[in-house]
Every structure is written in C-alpha cells, then in structure tokens.
Amino acid sequence: MNGTEPKIEIFKPFGEAFELTKKILFQPFELTKWLVIGFAAFLSGHFGGFGINFPSPFGNFQPHRADHIIRPHFGQWQPWLQITVAFFAVLVFALIIALMWLKARGNFIFTDCIVRNRAAIVEPWREYRKEGNSYFLFFLAIMFGLLVLAAIMLATFIALGWVGHHAREMSSTAFIGLLLFLFVFWFSIGIFIAVVSYFMLPVMYRRRCRAMEAFRDVTLLIAHNPGSFVLFCLFGIVLILAVLMVGTIVSCATCCIAALPYIGTVILLPLFVCLRAFVLLFVRQFGPDYDVWVNFTPPEFLPVLSSAPPVPPTSTAMNPPDSRPASQA
C-alpha cells in the first residue's frame, strides 16, 4: 500500500525453478546423482506411477464353488477369521504410520538435495532428524483430528436424520443441504491444512523450527497475502494436471515401466524437482526469513538467484533510505 510491499509473482519463480532443474539434473548429467535424488524424491512420497492395475490371481476363481467349500466349515473358521482380520487391520495401520514417517523425513532430504544441489541421503537424514520427526508428529495429530472431526460430523448427521425422520419435521431438501454443508466444511478444513502444511516445509528447513511454530507462521502469512496464495494454488492445480498428463503419457510410452515405484520416480524426476523448487522460490519472495538459500547458495545457482528476495515492509520502514544524516549519505 505504501509502495514498499514486496511484489509476489507466480511465473517468475516457475521460470527460475525450470532453470534450477536444468542445473541440478542436466548441467552436467550424472546418472548416480539422478538415482540418489530420485530415491530422495521417492522417500518424500513421489512414487512416480499413475494408474497401476495389478492383475488378479483369481481369474478362474468361481464364486459358487467357493460357497460350497467355505460354508460347511465357516463355523470352524470364524474365530480365526476375526483374529486374522484384526491382525491385518493393525498391520495396515502400522504400515501407514511407517510410510507417513518416511515421507516426513524424506521431504527434508529431497528439499536439501535441491537447495544444496547435492545427491545425499545419510547426511540430511541425520541433520534434519528433529524437524522431520516434528513434521511427522504434526501430520499424525492432524490425521487423528480429521478422523475425529469426520466421526463427530457423521454422528451429528445420523442423529439429525433420525430425529427428523421420527419427528417428520425435516424435509429431504434440508437434509441434503445439511449433508452438503458438513461435507464442504470438512473438505475446506482439509484443503486449508494441506495448503498450510505444503509451505511449512521450507519454513522449517530455513529456521530449523518445530512444526507448530511453522504452522502458525504460515497461517499468518496466508492470512496477510490471500491473493498471492490463491493464485499459487490455481496455478498449482494446472501444474498437477499437467504432471498427471505427462506421467500417463510416459507410462504408456514405456509400457508402464514409468508406473513402477522408484523407477517411475527416476524417469519423471525433472517434474518433481521443478515442482519442489517452484515452492521454494515462490515462498522466497516473502523475505529472507523464507529464503532457504540465505545461508548457503551453490555457486552454480548464483545466475538464477542473483536477484535478492524482496525486503519485508517492516525492515524498510525501520530504516528509510532518506532518514540518514547527510554526512553518512
């Protein structure tokens, strides 16, 4: 408003991300570097495959024959069946938790590979252990919170439907409207948390802080700059659709080889590197506190990152250029 606020752009950081991707992966091209950074991207949740269809081993299985085989012995199998189902449910839950932990730790490894332009796994795994674990615990708490919220909303919906049905006071239109409201409310909360957590990573990487501190900071940043983040999300949707389209085409062109975990990640690595660099370069525009390259910049990145990030209005207001004595000018 006073001419000192930083100008937040969308296309400029995307162009810079494209240039950084070329320098990281192609200048020069090193297969070992690709494989290591690809593994870091794989750990961060970029599995590379799209639309994988696994063949069923029960192609010749006849349900009516199975019914004659299982029904006479179902009474004997029932106790073991319950134990087996419970065991596999616990196993699946433990697997989901383990994958969430690996993804949280892998996000910092992948970010470090891009920021420092290096192919390393062990060093960033150890260096950002505290931040990665905090990121994981934050997501774990968010997951349980959303599940509890969904359960409360579902219970409220069922209770209101039951009361309205017996009291004959709630019309079908009001019932559908209530359901739509609850769904939009839950979906909006999920989208907001997803957007905030997406920008928490560069903040935690830059400041070496806990997840809750980064969450509060990013929430305030979005509240003060809603237009910039809305534009980023809209452009991000276009990029995600483009990545899905490219991934599908590459998977078909390679006879679904690109749909395989890790192999597909390595093949599509330029897309994943460009998207992650785009996030880092976009949030960098909000000042040095959000610039992951402020402490260390690879020399080969200097031509791309030569333009200093905008100075926040507060620092400019505290040190106006015209307020210096004439003897210091």
Disulfide bonds with the S-S distance in Angstrom:
none
